[in-house]
Amino acid sequence: MATTSAECTPAFQLECIQAGSAAMFKDCQTGGYNLEGSKASIERLTRLVLLIALAYTSSTLKGLVIKSKGQRKSIGRERKIQQSLTRNSNFWLGLYGDVWIIAREFVERWVEELMRVNPNKRLFYLKGLRAMTITQQAF
């Protein structure tokens, strides 16, 4: 499979763009957005879609970095639903990574107190801290 745009044919590049936009709109639909029913003007709707595309691209790129650093399982848990394993998209990994970093600021003191009370969980805590450090480097 071709990996750089120089190696790709124009048809393949168009297919990749269409697949990416299809995934973006699927994530928008599952996120509860109703773009069709917004009754916004064409100009506002265009700006909204552009803003969504920029935010989606940012989260997707962060998710790719998280995945490449091997932290996918730390942030986005795999779930078994009716005997099939579901995985989070790179977009959701990027979003979860952001939320994880923000939440750390609020709960860090509580977690440290819990570690003092329950020291046998310290190994898991340290593993989580390592994953958090790697995730913060992605951002």
Phi, psi and omega in degrees: 000139181288140185246341179243158182294336178291331181273347186271145172280158178302324179295320179293319179298318179296320179297319178296318179296316180295320179295320179294317179290326177296318178295321179298313182290330175295316177297324178294319180292318180286344177276359176092010178280141178238079183293323183294324183269008184286338180055033178275157177293161181303318181296314180293320179296320178297316178296320179296314179296321177296317178297317178298318180297320178294315179295319180297315180298317179300312180294322180295317179295320176297320178297322177296320178295317179300315181295319181291335178273000176079024182254015182303315183289334180287326185262306182254102182291139174281140182236144175261117177237113181050053175067012173242141183271122179258143178236153179278147177288166177299326177300311181292326176299318178297318178295314180298322178299316177300312182297320181299316181293318179295317182295330181302320181300326185275331187249359185302316181296318179297318181295318178298321177295319177297324179292327176291323181285324186233074187292343180289349177264006184300324180298317178294321178298315180295323177297318177294321177297320178297315178297321179296318179298315179296320180294320179296329178293334178289339184254000000 
